[in-house]
Every structure is written in C-alpha cells, then in structure tokens.
Amino acid sequence: MGSISPDRTEEAFARVVFAEVALIMPFVTALALLAEERPEGNAFSTAIKALSRNPVVLGLLAGFAFLATGLSLPAWGDKIVSSIASAAPFVALFVIGGGILQFRMSRSGPHVLAVTTTKLLLHPLVVGIGFWMVFGWDDPVAQDSVLFAFMPLFLSFVVLCGCHNVKGVGASAIVMSTLFGAVIVPIVLGYLS
C-alpha cells in the first residue's frame, strides 16, 4: 500500500464534502420527509417543496450558478466567506453541546448506538465493497473512500436531525462516533499507510 499524501487527502476530502452537500443531504432530507406522516397533500410533493426551501440546497444552487458565470469573489468577499467558514464549526459545536444538555442519553441510547454503529461499521463496509467492485482495492480512490467512510459523523448531521425533532439523538451520535472514531481512524490510517 502506498502512503497517503496530504494533497491526495485534501482532494479526497473536498470530494467527500461535495458529495455530502450535493447528493447525500438532499436525498436523506427527502427520505426523512417521505417517511414522516403528514396529513397535508402528497408526501412526495411535500418533500420537493421542503427541499426547494432548504438553505443548504439553495446555497448549493447559488454556488453552482456563481461558478458557472466564471466570476470570482473580490478580496473582501472572499475574506467574509472565509470568516464565516472558520466560525461554522464553533457554532455547530455550541448547538451540539446545547442539544446534549437537554437530552437524556438513557431515553434514546439504543438509537444513538444504532446510528454510531451504522456510521463506523456498516457505512465503511458498504463503501469498501462498492469501490472495490468498481476500482479494485489497489486504487487510491478506493482507499481514500474507505478511510473517509470511517470518519465520525459530520456536524451537519445535527442540523438534519433538528429538522425532524431528534436533535438530541443526532448530537449524542456525533459525540459517540467521535469518541470511537478517535480509536478506529488511526488504526485504519496505519493499515492504509
């Protein structure tokens, strides 16, 4: 196995973030809305309407539209975006901390354990099998994908959970997956290196 270079890791991480924002978040949001029993109208049309008002989806579409113009932000605009991006993790951690304070782990421990187990075991297994079948195990793309599949839950997960009244479960699952991921990720990284 070859070593994982920082440049390769940065590129793989950018792809993972793009996939989450562009594909996974809208898809999972639509599934969650379809699963909820809503008395008004068709569940599918309700999901489409909710997605069309989702700030993540709207921001993504606006970003693609701006990218298509070929323009670039002025220096002051780039600085504002960088400042917001650097503050986002701290705001998200504050929200997660507040969610955990209001949540009793004993009440939904099985749900938290199920989410954590799925993220740290089932997800890497499915990703590994899928990329092995398409690219083969020796391909760097397959190895990078498996490594990032072992990463803890992204902070955006708690936002998704908050939209469906399970913010406490989401916040606790992020903490639990981070604790277990601190042990699992170095082992996987050592194996891949």
LOBA-345959 format. One record per residue (C-alpha): residue number from 1; chain; x, y, z. Coordinates in steps of 0.1 Angstrom, whole numbers. Layout:
# LOBA-345959
resi=NUM	chain=A	x=X	y=Y	z=Z
...
END
This chain:
# LOBA-345959
resi=1	chain=A	x=0	y=0	z=0
resi=2	chain=A	x=13	y=35	z=-8
resi=3	chain=A	x=13	y=63	z=17
resi=4	chain=A	x=-15	y=88	z=17
resi=5	chain=A	x=-1	y=122	z=7
resi=6	chain=A	x=-16	y=155	z=21
resi=7	chain=A	x=-25	y=167	z=-14
resi=8	chain=A	x=-44	y=135	z=-22
resi=9	chain=A	x=-62	y=137	z=12
resi=10	chain=A	x=-72	y=172	z=6
resi=11	chain=A	x=-87	y=164	z=-28
resi=12	chain=A	x=-105	y=134	z=-14
resi=13	chain=A	x=-119	y=154	z=15
resi=14	chain=A	x=-132	y=180	z=-10
resi=15	chain=A	x=-150	y=153	z=-29
resi=16	chain=A	x=-165	y=139	z=2
resi=17	chain=A	x=-178	y=173	z=13
resi=18	chain=A	x=-192	y=179	z=-22
resi=19	chain=A	x=-209	y=145	z=-22
resi=20	chain=A	x=-225	y=151	z=12
resi=21	chain=A	x=-238	y=186	z=3
resi=22	chain=A	x=-248	y=179	z=-33
resi=23	chain=A	x=-262	y=144	z=-31
resi=24	chain=A	x=-265	y=129	z=4
resi=25	chain=A	x=-281	y=157	z=23
resi=26	chain=A	x=-309	y=164	z=-2
resi=27	chain=A	x=-315	y=127	z=-7
resi=28	chain=A	x=-316	y=119	z=30
resi=29	chain=A	x=-338	y=150	z=37
resi=30	chain=A	x=-363	y=138	z=10
resi=31	chain=A	x=-363	y=103	z=25
resi=32	chain=A	x=-369	y=117	z=60
resi=33	chain=A	x=-398	y=139	z=48
resi=34	chain=A	x=-413	y=110	z=29
resi=35	chain=A	x=-411	y=88	z=60
resi=36	chain=A	x=-430	y=113	z=81
resi=37	chain=A	x=-467	y=110	z=82
resi=38	chain=A	x=-480	y=144	z=71
resi=39	chain=A	x=-518	y=149	z=68
resi=40	chain=A	x=-515	y=176	z=42
resi=41	chain=A	x=-511	y=167	z=5
resi=42	chain=A	x=-488	y=142	z=-12
resi=43	chain=A	x=-457	y=132	z=7
resi=44	chain=A	x=-435	y=135	z=-24
resi=45	chain=A	x=-447	y=170	z=-33
resi=46	chain=A	x=-442	y=180	z=4
resi=47	chain=A	x=-406	y=167	z=2
resi=48	chain=A	x=-399	y=186	z=-30
resi=49	chain=A	x=-413	y=218	z=-15
resi=50	chain=A	x=-393	y=214	z=16
resi=51	chain=A	x=-361	y=208	z=-4
resi=52	chain=A	x=-368	y=239	z=-25
resi=53	chain=A	x=-368	y=260	z=7
resi=54	chain=A	x=-338	y=242	z=23
resi=55	chain=A	x=-309	y=267	z=29
resi=56	chain=A	x=-283	y=240	z=21
resi=57	chain=A	x=-299	y=232	z=-13
resi=58	chain=A	x=-304	y=269	z=-21
resi=59	chain=A	x=-269	y=278	z=-12
resi=60	chain=A	x=-255	y=249	z=-33
resi=61	chain=A	x=-276	y=260	z=-63
resi=62	chain=A	x=-264	y=296	z=-58
resi=63	chain=A	x=-228	y=285	z=-56
resi=64	chain=A	x=-231	y=265	z=-88
resi=65	chain=A	x=-248	y=294	z=-106
resi=66	chain=A	x=-219	y=318	z=-95
resi=67	chain=A	x=-193	y=292	z=-105
resi=68	chain=A	x=-209	y=289	z=-140
resi=69	chain=A	x=-205	y=326	z=-145
resi=70	chain=A	x=-167	y=323	z=-143
resi=71	chain=A	x=-165	y=353	z=-120
resi=72	chain=A	x=-145	y=353	z=-87
resi=73	chain=A	x=-152	y=370	z=-54
resi=74	chain=A	x=-134	y=402	z=-46
resi=75	chain=A	x=-108	y=401	z=-18
resi=76	chain=A	x=-132	y=415	z=8
resi=77	chain=A	x=-159	y=390	z=-2
resi=78	chain=A	x=-135	y=361	z=0
resi=79	chain=A	x=-125	y=372	z=34
resi=80	chain=A	x=-161	y=373	z=46
resi=81	chain=A	x=-167	y=338	z=33
resi=82	chain=A	x=-135	y=325	z=49
resi=83	chain=A	x=-145	y=341	z=83
resi=84	chain=A	x=-180	y=325	z=82
resi=85	chain=A	x=-165	y=291	z=72
resi=86	chain=A	x=-140	y=293	z=101
resi=87	chain=A	x=-167	y=302	z=126
resi=88	chain=A	x=-191	y=275	z=115
resi=89	chain=A	x=-176	y=246	z=134
resi=90	chain=A	x=-176	y=265	z=167
resi=91	chain=A	x=-213	y=274	z=162
resi=92	chain=A	x=-221	y=238	z=154
resi=93	chain=A	x=-203	y=226	z=185
resi=94	chain=A	x=-223	y=251	z=206
resi=95	chain=A	x=-255	y=237	z=191
resi=96	chain=A	x=-244	y=201	z=197
resi=97	chain=A	x=-235	y=209	z=233
resi=98	chain=A	x=-269	y=225	z=239
resi=99	chain=A	x=-286	y=196	z=224
resi=100	chain=A	x=-268	y=171	z=246
resi=101	chain=A	x=-275	y=192	z=278
resi=102	chain=A	x=-313	y=189	z=270
resi=103	chain=A	x=-312	y=152	z=262
resi=104	chain=A	x=-312	y=122	z=284
resi=105	chain=A	x=-289	y=95	z=269
resi=106	chain=A	x=-308	y=67	z=287
resi=107	chain=A	x=-340	y=76	z=269
resi=108	chain=A	x=-327	y=70	z=234
resi=109	chain=A	x=-294	y=51	z=240
resi=110	chain=A	x=-304	y=24	z=215
resi=111	chain=A	x=-310	y=49	z=187
resi=112	chain=A	x=-276	y=66	z=194
resi=113	chain=A	x=-258	y=33	z=194
resi=114	chain=A	x=-276	y=22	z=162
resi=115	chain=A	x=-266	y=54	z=144
resi=116	chain=A	x=-230	y=52	z=156
resi=117	chain=A	x=-226	y=15	z=147
resi=118	chain=A	x=-241	y=21	z=113
resi=119	chain=A	x=-217	y=51	z=106
resi=120	chain=A	x=-185	y=35	z=119
resi=121	chain=A	x=-190	y=-2	z=108
resi=122	chain=A	x=-218	y=-6	z=82
resi=123	chain=A	x=-210	y=25	z=61
resi=124	chain=A	x=-173	y=17	z=56
resi=125	chain=A	x=-182	y=-19	z=47
resi=126	chain=A	x=-207	y=-8	z=21
resi=127	chain=A	x=-183	y=19	z=7
resi=128	chain=A	x=-154	y=-6	z=7
resi=129	chain=A	x=-173	y=-33	z=-12
resi=130	chain=A	x=-187	y=-7	z=-37
resi=131	chain=A	x=-153	y=9	z=-45
resi=132	chain=A	x=-136	y=-25	z=-45
resi=133	chain=A	x=-160	y=-38	z=-72
resi=134	chain=A	x=-157	y=-7	z=-93
resi=135	chain=A	x=-120	y=3	z=-89
resi=136	chain=A	x=-102	y=-26	z=-72
resi=137	chain=A	x=-86	y=-23	z=-38
resi=138	chain=A	x=-52	y=-11	z=-50
resi=139	chain=A	x=-67	y=21	z=-65
resi=140	chain=A	x=-60	y=52	z=-43
resi=141	chain=A	x=-96	y=63	z=-48
resi=142	chain=A	x=-109	y=32	z=-31
resi=143	chain=A	x=-85	y=35	z=-2
resi=144	chain=A	x=-93	y=72	z=3
resi=145	chain=A	x=-130	y=65	z=2
resi=146	chain=A	x=-128	y=38	z=28
resi=147	chain=A	x=-107	y=60	z=51
resi=148	chain=A	x=-132	y=88	z=49
resi=149	chain=A	x=-161	y=64	z=54
resi=150	chain=A	x=-146	y=56	z=88
resi=151	chain=A	x=-146	y=92	z=99
resi=152	chain=A	x=-171	y=103	z=126
resi=153	chain=A	x=-204	y=119	z=116
resi=154	chain=A	x=-202	y=154	z=101
resi=155	chain=A	x=-216	y=183	z=122
resi=156	chain=A	x=-243	y=189	z=95
resi=157	chain=A	x=-259	y=157	z=108
resi=158	chain=A	x=-273	y=175	z=138
resi=159	chain=A	x=-289	y=201	z=116
resi=160	chain=A	x=-307	y=173	z=97
resi=161	chain=A	x=-318	y=158	z=130
resi=162	chain=A	x=-330	y=191	z=143
resi=163	chain=A	x=-353	y=195	z=113
resi=164	chain=A	x=-371	y=162	z=124
resi=165	chain=A	x=-372	y=167	z=161
resi=166	chain=A	x=-344	y=143	z=170
resi=167	chain=A	x=-316	y=168	z=176
resi=168	chain=A	x=-306	y=151	z=209
resi=169	chain=A	x=-301	y=118	z=192
resi=170	chain=A	x=-280	y=135	z=165
resi=171	chain=A	x=-258	y=154	z=189
resi=172	chain=A	x=-252	y=124	z=210
resi=173	chain=A	x=-244	y=102	z=180
resi=174	chain=A	x=-218	y=128	z=168
resi=175	chain=A	x=-201	y=127	z=202
resi=176	chain=A	x=-202	y=89	z=204
resi=177	chain=A	x=-189	y=84	z=168
resi=178	chain=A	x=-161	y=109	z=175
resi=179	chain=A	x=-150	y=91	z=206
resi=180	chain=A	x=-150	y=57	z=189
resi=181	chain=A	x=-136	y=72	z=157
resi=182	chain=A	x=-106	y=85	z=177
resi=183	chain=A	x=-96	y=49	z=181
resi=184	chain=A	x=-107	y=34	z=148
resi=185	chain=A	x=-94	y=60	z=124
resi=186	chain=A	x=-57	y=58	z=134
resi=187	chain=A	x=-59	y=20	z=131
resi=188	chain=A	x=-73	y=23	z=96
resi=189	chain=A	x=-49	y=50	z=86
resi=190	chain=A	x=-20	y=29	z=98
resi=191	chain=A	x=-32	y=0	z=78
resi=192	chain=A	x=-37	y=20	z=46
resi=193	chain=A	x=-3	y=37	z=50
END
